[in-house]
Amino acid sequence: MEAIRQTVKVKNHQIKVSLPADFNSEEVEVIIIAKNDDFVLTDEMKSILDYRSNEDRSTFIDAEESLKRLKARKYV
């Protein structure tokens, strides 16, 4: 499945979507979601990001390893 995500302006209750030249599907599914620019980082979020960005990078694990460790946990 090929997916294309675009943000486009609405003009007169219409949108125009341009597809790449190599997109060869005869039919597509269109989902319209109003864009929400109201997302704001709270002071707590900023603090956590600051803390995390200063951690020792040698202890970082990738997403695959993180999921592997979560699956290995035993939940009571």
N, CA, C and O atoms as a Tinker XYZ file with bonds, in Angstrom:
   304  protein
     1  N      0.836000   -1.180000    0.000000    73     2
     2  CA     0.000000    0.000000    0.000000    64     1     3
     3  C      0.880000    1.241000    0.000000    63     2     4     5
     4  O      1.807000    1.360000    0.801000    81     3
     5  N      0.590000    2.130000   -0.874000    73     3     6
     6  CA     1.318000    3.393000   -0.940000    64     5     7
     7  C      0.427000    4.474000   -0.346000    63     6     8     9
     8  O     -0.754000    4.566000   -0.681000    81     7
     9  N      0.987000    5.284000    0.528000    73     7    10
    10  CA     0.219000    6.370000    1.139000    64     9    11
    11  C      0.924000    7.688000    0.886000    63    10    12    13
    12  O      2.153000    7.765000    0.914000    81    11
    13  N      0.154000    8.700000    0.645000    73    11    14
    14  CA     0.679000   10.047000    0.426000    64    13    15
    15  C     -0.033000   10.967000    1.407000    63    14    16    17
    16  O     -1.261000   10.968000    1.495000    81    15
    17  N      0.732000   11.732000    2.125000    73    15    18
    18  CA     0.151000   12.674000    3.074000    64    17    19
    19  C      0.507000   14.082000    2.636000    63    18    20    21
    20  O      1.675000   14.395000    2.405000    81    19
    21  N     -0.492000   14.916000    2.526000    73    19    22
    22  CA    -0.278000   16.296000    2.112000    64    21    23
    23  C     -1.125000   17.211000    2.978000    63    22    24    25
    24  O     -2.192000   16.823000    3.455000    81    23
    25  N     -0.649000   18.408000    3.174000    73    23    26
    26  CA    -1.456000   19.456000    3.777000    64    25    27
    27  C     -1.762000   20.441000    2.660000    63    26    28    29
    28  O     -0.850000   20.977000    2.031000    81    27
    29  N     -3.043000   20.679000    2.417000    73    27    30
    30  CA    -3.448000   21.566000    1.332000    64    29    31
    31  C     -4.418000   22.617000    1.860000    63    30    32    33
    32  O     -5.092000   22.411000    2.869000    81    31
    33  N     -4.475000   23.727000    1.171000    73    31    34
    34  CA    -5.385000   24.820000    1.529000    64    33    35
    35  C     -6.769000   24.550000    0.938000    63    34    36    37
    36  O     -6.895000   24.041000   -0.175000    81    35
    37  N     -7.795000   24.899000    1.698000    73    35    38
    38  CA    -9.165000   24.798000    1.218000    64    37    39
    39  C     -9.547000   26.140000    0.606000    63    38    40    41
    40  O     -9.386000   27.186000    1.235000    81    39
    41  N    -10.054000   26.103000   -0.629000    73    39    42
    42  CA   -10.493000   27.326000   -1.308000    64    41    43
    43  C    -11.888000   27.084000   -1.860000    63    42    44    45
    44  O    -12.096000   26.168000   -2.656000    81    43
    45  N    -12.824000   27.888000   -1.446000    73    43    46
    46  CA   -14.219000   27.746000   -1.895000    64    45    47
    47  C    -14.754000   26.336000   -1.646000    63    46    48    49
    48  O    -15.434000   25.755000   -2.491000    81    47
    49  N    -14.436000   25.806000   -0.485000    73    47    50
    50  CA   -14.877000   24.464000   -0.075000    64    49    51
    51  C    -14.362000   23.366000   -0.998000    63    50    52    53
    52  O    -15.000000   22.322000   -1.138000    81    51
    53  N    -13.211000   23.593000   -1.627000    73    51    54
    54  CA   -12.618000   22.590000   -2.497000    64    53    55
    55  C    -11.126000   22.471000   -2.191000    63    54    56    57
    56  O    -10.502000   23.412000   -1.701000    81    55
    57  N    -10.571000   21.304000   -2.486000    73    55    58
    58  CA    -9.127000   21.090000   -2.358000    64    57    59
    59  C     -8.598000   20.535000   -3.673000    63    58    60    61
    60  O     -9.337000   19.943000   -4.459000    81    59
    61  N     -7.314000   20.737000   -3.892000    73    59    62
    62  CA    -6.643000   20.183000   -5.067000    64    61    63
    63  C     -5.459000   19.371000   -4.563000    63    62    64    65
    64  O     -4.605000   19.881000   -3.838000    81    63
    65  N     -5.417000   18.111000   -4.953000    73    63    66
    66  CA    -4.343000   17.215000   -4.540000    64    65    67
    67  C     -3.563000   16.810000   -5.779000    63    66    68    69
    68  O     -4.141000   16.300000   -6.738000    81    67
    69  N     -2.259000   17.032000   -5.766000    73    67    70
    70  CA    -1.397000   16.629000   -6.878000    64    69    71
    71  C     -0.708000   15.324000   -6.513000    63    70    72    73
    72  O     -0.131000   15.196000   -5.433000    81    71
    73  N     -0.772000   14.362000   -7.417000    73    71    74
    74  CA    -0.153000   13.058000   -7.187000    64    73    75
    75  C      1.155000   12.949000   -7.963000    63    74    76    77
    76  O      1.298000   13.544000   -9.031000    81    75
    77  N      2.113000   12.189000   -7.427000    73    75    78
    78  CA     3.378000   11.994000   -8.141000    64    77    79
    79  C      3.151000   11.305000   -9.488000    63    78    80    81
    80  O      2.173000   10.576000   -9.656000    81    79
    81  N      4.035000   11.530000  -10.429000    73    79    82
    82  CA     3.911000   10.963000  -11.777000    64    81    83
    83  C      3.881000    9.440000  -11.753000    63    82    84    85
    84  O      3.240000    8.822000  -12.603000    81    83
    85  N      4.570000    8.824000  -10.783000    73    83    86
    86  CA     4.624000    7.354000  -10.740000    64    85    87
    87  C      3.483000    6.737000   -9.928000    63    86    88    89
    88  O      3.493000    5.533000   -9.673000    81    87
    89  N      2.510000    7.539000   -9.520000    73    87    90
    90  CA     1.350000    7.019000   -8.800000    64    89    91
    91  C      0.330000    6.545000   -9.826000    63    90    92    93
    92  O     -0.252000    7.357000  -10.545000    81    91
    93  N      0.110000    5.226000   -9.897000    73    91    94
    94  CA    -0.680000    4.661000  -10.993000    64    93    95
    95  C     -1.975000    3.992000  -10.565000    63    94    96    97
    96  O     -2.474000    3.132000  -11.291000    81    95
    97  N     -2.526000    4.339000   -9.446000    73    95    98
    98  CA    -3.763000    3.719000   -9.003000    64    97    99
    99  C     -4.965000    4.317000   -9.725000    63    98   100   101
   100  O     -4.992000    5.512000  -10.019000    81    99
   101  N     -5.943000    3.488000  -10.002000    73    99   102
   102  CA    -7.165000    3.936000  -10.675000    64   101   103
   103  C     -8.169000    4.525000   -9.688000    63   102   104   105
   104  O     -9.020000    5.330000  -10.068000    81   103
   105  N     -8.068000    4.124000   -8.420000    73   103   106
   106  CA    -9.013000    4.574000   -7.408000    64   105   107
   107  C     -8.254000    4.787000   -6.097000    63   106   108   109
   108  O     -7.329000    4.036000   -5.787000    81   107
   109  N     -8.637000    5.795000   -5.337000    73   107   110
   110  CA    -7.985000    6.080000   -4.064000    64   109   111
   111  C     -9.039000    6.331000   -2.988000    63   110   112   113
   112  O    -10.189000    6.653000   -3.288000    81   111
   113  N     -8.635000    6.182000   -1.755000    73   111   114
   114  CA    -9.485000    6.520000   -0.614000    64   113   115
   115  C     -8.999000    7.860000   -0.078000    63   114   116   117
   116  O     -7.800000    8.046000    0.131000    81   115
   117  N     -9.904000    8.780000    0.141000    73   115   118
   118  CA    -9.545000   10.104000    0.625000    64   117   119
   119  C    -10.144000   10.297000    2.012000    63   118   120   121
   120  O    -11.339000   10.087000    2.218000    81   119
   121  N     -9.307000   10.697000    2.952000    73   119   122
   122  CA    -9.761000   10.992000    4.307000    64   121   123
   123  C     -9.422000   12.453000    4.576000    63   122   124   125
   124  O     -8.262000   12.848000    4.459000    81   123
   125  N    -10.400000   13.246000    4.929000    73   123   126
   126  CA   -10.193000   14.673000    5.189000    64   125   127
   127  C    -10.211000   14.900000    6.693000    63   126   128   129
   128  O    -11.184000   14.559000    7.366000    81   127
   129  N     -9.148000   15.471000    7.213000    73   127   130
   130  CA    -9.046000   15.794000    8.639000    64   129   131
   131  C     -8.659000   17.257000    8.751000    63   130   132   133
   132  O     -7.675000   17.693000    8.154000    81   131
   133  N     -9.428000   18.010000    9.511000    73   131   134
   134  CA    -9.104000   19.424000    9.706000    64   133   135
   135  C     -7.759000   19.533000   10.424000    63   134   136   137
   136  O     -7.512000   18.842000   11.411000    81   135
   137  N     -6.912000   20.394000    9.923000    73   135   138
   138  CA    -5.594000   20.586000   10.523000    64   137   139
   139  C     -5.738000   21.375000   11.814000    63   138   140   141
   140  O     -6.459000   22.371000   11.876000    81   139
   141  N     -5.046000   20.917000   12.830000    73   139   142
   142  CA    -5.120000   21.560000   14.130000    64   141   143
   143  C     -3.738000   22.075000   14.501000    63   142   144   145
   144  O     -2.841000   21.292000   14.811000    81   143
   145  N     -3.569000   23.376000   14.471000    73   143   146
   146  CA    -2.287000   23.987000   14.816000    64   145   147
   147  C     -2.234000   24.422000   16.280000    63   146   148   149
   148  O     -1.355000   25.188000   16.675000    81   147
   149  N     -3.176000   23.931000   17.077000    73   147   150
   150  CA    -3.280000   24.376000   18.465000    64   149   151
   151  C     -2.355000   23.631000   19.419000    63   150   152   153
   152  O     -2.348000   23.922000   20.615000    81   151
   153  N     -1.563000   22.660000   18.908000    73   151   154
   154  CA    -0.703000   21.880000   19.797000    64   153   155
   155  C      0.417000   22.751000   20.352000    63   154   156   157
   156  O      1.160000   23.384000   19.603000    81   155
   157  N      0.522000   22.770000   21.661000    73   155   158
   158  CA     1.540000   23.575000   22.337000    64   157   159
   159  C      2.213000   22.697000   23.385000    63   158   160   161
   160  O      1.542000   21.990000   24.136000    81   159
   161  N      3.537000   22.746000   23.429000    73   159   162
   162  CA     4.261000   22.012000   24.472000    64   161   163
   163  C      4.070000   22.707000   25.810000    63   162   164   165
   164  O      4.237000   23.921000   25.926000    81   163
   165  N      3.718000   21.922000   26.813000    73   163   166
   166  CA     3.600000   22.476000   28.154000    64   165   167
   167  C      4.997000   22.633000   28.746000    63   166   168   169
   168  O      5.965000   22.096000   28.208000    81   167
   169  N      5.105000   23.363000   29.845000    73   167   170
   170  CA     6.397000   23.511000   30.520000    64   169   171
   171  C      6.920000   22.152000   30.981000    63   170   172   173
   172  O      8.123000   21.898000   30.943000    81   171
   173  N      6.008000   21.283000   31.415000    73   171   174
   174  CA     6.420000   19.942000   31.851000    64   173   175
   175  C      7.001000   19.152000   30.682000    63   174   176   177
   176  O      8.025000   18.486000   30.834000    81   175
   177  N      6.356000   19.221000   29.517000    73   175   178
   178  CA     6.864000   18.531000   28.332000    64   177   179
   179  C      8.244000   19.057000   27.945000    63   178   180   181
   180  O      9.146000   18.283000   27.625000    81   179
   181  N      8.396000   20.373000   27.977000    73   179   182
   182  CA     9.685000   20.985000   27.644000    64   181   183
   183  C     10.762000   20.534000   28.614000    63   182   184   185
   184  O     11.896000   20.269000   28.215000    81   183
   185  N     10.409000   20.449000   29.885000    73   183   186
   186  CA    11.351000   20.024000   30.912000    64   185   187
   187  C     11.802000   18.581000   30.670000    63   186   188   189
   188  O     12.988000   18.268000   30.778000    81   187
   189  N     10.859000   17.717000   30.347000    73   187   190
   190  CA    11.185000   16.314000   30.075000    64   189   191
   191  C     12.079000   16.208000   28.843000    63   190   192   193
   192  O     13.047000   15.448000   28.847000    81   191
   193  N     11.766000   16.959000   27.793000    73   191   194
   194  CA    12.601000   16.942000   26.590000    64   193   195
   195  C     14.009000   17.442000   26.871000    63   194   196   197
   196  O     14.982000   16.874000   26.377000    81   195
   197  N     14.121000   18.504000   27.663000    73   195   198
   198  CA    15.440000   19.019000   28.037000    64   197   199
   199  C     16.233000   17.963000   28.801000    63   198   200   201
   200  O     17.414000   17.741000   28.533000    81   199
   201  N     15.565000   17.317000   29.758000    73   199   202
   202  CA    16.220000   16.287000   30.557000    64   201   203
   203  C     16.691000   15.136000   29.671000    63   202   204   205
   204  O     17.836000   14.695000   29.767000    81   203
   205  N     15.791000   14.653000   28.803000    73   203   206
   206  CA    16.112000   13.513000   27.943000    64   205   207
   207  C     17.233000   13.846000   26.948000    63   206   208   209
   208  O     18.058000   12.987000   26.636000    81   207
   209  N     17.263000   15.072000   26.456000    73   207   210
   210  CA    18.289000   15.431000   25.471000    64   209   211
   211  C     19.676000   15.536000   26.097000    63   210   212   213
   212  O     20.682000   15.553000   25.387000    81   211
   213  N     19.731000   15.607000   27.421000    73   211   214
   214  CA    21.020000   15.682000   28.111000    64   213   215
   215  C     21.486000   14.335000   28.650000    63   214   216   217
   216  O     22.534000   14.267000   29.292000    81   215
   217  N     20.733000   13.262000   28.407000    73   215   218
   218  CA    21.126000   11.942000   28.885000    64   217   219
   219  C     22.305000   11.396000   28.077000    63   218   220   221
   220  O     22.572000   11.828000   26.955000    81   219
   221  N     22.992000   10.444000   28.678000    73   219   222
   222  CA    24.129000    9.787000   28.033000    64   221   223
   223  C     23.642000    8.966000   26.838000    63   222   224   225
   224  O     22.902000    7.998000   27.012000    81   223
   225  N     24.045000    9.340000   25.650000    73   223   226
   226  CA    23.561000    8.677000   24.431000    64   225   227
   227  C     24.057000    7.233000   24.305000    63   226   228   229
   228  O     23.480000    6.455000   23.546000    81   227
   229  N     25.094000    6.869000   25.020000    73   227   230
   230  CA    25.592000    5.491000   24.926000    64   229   231
   231  C     24.617000    4.497000   25.549000    63   230   232   233
   232  O     24.739000    3.293000   25.325000    81   231
   233  N     23.653000    4.983000   26.329000    73   231   234
   234  CA    22.675000    4.091000   26.953000    64   233   235
   235  C     21.383000    3.990000   26.149000    63   234   236   237
   236  O     20.470000    3.263000   26.540000    81   235
   237  N     21.295000    4.708000   25.034000    73   235   238
   238  CA    20.079000    4.699000   24.214000    64   237   239
   239  C     19.878000    3.332000   23.573000    63   238   240   241
   240  O     20.843000    2.636000   23.255000    81   239
   241  N     18.616000    2.955000   23.386000    73   239   242
   242  CA    18.283000    1.750000   22.628000    64   241   243
   243  C     17.339000    2.163000   21.496000    63   242   244   245
   244  O     16.645000    3.176000   21.588000    81   243
   245  N     17.327000    1.363000   20.431000    73   243   246
   246  CA    16.451000    1.698000   19.313000    64   245   247
   247  C     15.025000    1.201000   19.590000    63   246   248   249
   248  O     14.782000    0.504000   20.575000    81   247
   249  N     14.103000    1.565000   18.721000    73   247   250
   250  CA    12.694000    1.222000   18.915000    64   249   251
   251  C     12.481000   -0.290000   18.958000    63   250   252   253
   252  O     11.692000   -0.787000   19.762000    81   251
   253  N     13.180000   -1.015000   18.097000    73   251   254
   254  CA    13.032000   -2.469000   18.054000    64   253   255
   255  C     13.432000   -3.104000   19.385000    63   254   256   257
   256  O     12.732000   -3.979000   19.894000    81   255
   257  N     14.540000   -2.670000   19.937000    73   255   258
   258  CA    15.001000   -3.192000   21.227000    64   257   259
   259  C     14.031000   -2.793000   22.340000    63   258   260   261
   260  O     13.763000   -3.583000   23.245000    81   259
   261  N     13.515000   -1.585000   22.273000    73   259   262
   262  CA    12.560000   -1.121000   23.277000    64   261   263
   263  C     11.310000   -2.004000   23.275000    63   262   264   265
   264  O     10.836000   -2.415000   24.333000    81   263
   265  N     10.781000   -2.292000   22.086000    73   263   266
   266  CA     9.601000   -3.156000   21.991000    64   265   267
   267  C      9.900000   -4.570000   22.477000    63   266   268   269
   268  O      9.067000   -5.192000   23.136000    81   267
   269  N     11.079000   -5.072000   22.154000    73   267   270
   270  CA    11.493000   -6.400000   22.597000    64   269   271
   271  C     11.503000   -6.469000   24.123000    63   270   272   273
   272  O     11.024000   -7.442000   24.705000    81   271
   273  N     12.048000   -5.436000   24.771000    73   271   274
   274  CA    12.095000   -5.421000   26.232000    64   273   275
   275  C     10.704000   -5.310000   26.839000    63   274   276   277
   276  O     10.423000   -5.941000   27.859000    81   275
   277  N      9.834000   -4.521000   26.230000    73   275   278
   278  CA     8.459000   -4.391000   26.734000    64   277   279
   279  C      7.718000   -5.708000   26.635000    63   278   280   281
   280  O      6.992000   -6.075000   27.558000    81   279
   281  N      7.884000   -6.427000   25.536000    73   279   282
   282  CA     7.225000   -7.719000   25.354000    64   281   283
   283  C      7.733000   -8.751000   26.352000    63   282   284   285
   284  O      6.990000   -9.656000   26.733000    81   283
   285  N      8.992000   -8.630000   26.781000    73   283   286
   286  CA     9.592000   -9.584000   27.703000    64   285   287
   287  C      9.147000   -9.356000   29.147000    63   286   288   289
   288  O      9.324000  -10.234000   29.991000    81   287
   289  N      8.580000   -8.205000   29.438000    73   287   290
   290  CA     8.125000   -7.915000   30.808000    64   289   291
   291  C      6.988000   -8.857000   31.192000    63   290   292   293
   292  O      6.173000   -9.258000   30.361000    81   291
   293  N      6.963000   -9.188000   32.458000    73   291   294
   294  CA     5.870000  -10.000000   32.965000    64   293   295
   295  C      4.967000   -9.082000   33.771000    63   294   296   297
   296  O      5.377000   -8.486000   34.768000    81   295
   297  N      3.723000   -8.984000   33.310000    73   295   298
   298  CA     2.767000   -8.106000   33.981000    64   297   299
   299  C      1.955000   -8.913000   34.987000    63   298   300   301
   300  O      1.495000  -10.017000   34.694000    81   299
   301  N      1.788000   -8.340000   36.181000    73   299   302
   302  CA     1.056000   -9.017000   37.254000    64   301   303
   303  C     -0.345000   -8.466000   37.351000    63   302   304
   304  O     -1.125000   -8.906000   38.196000    81   303
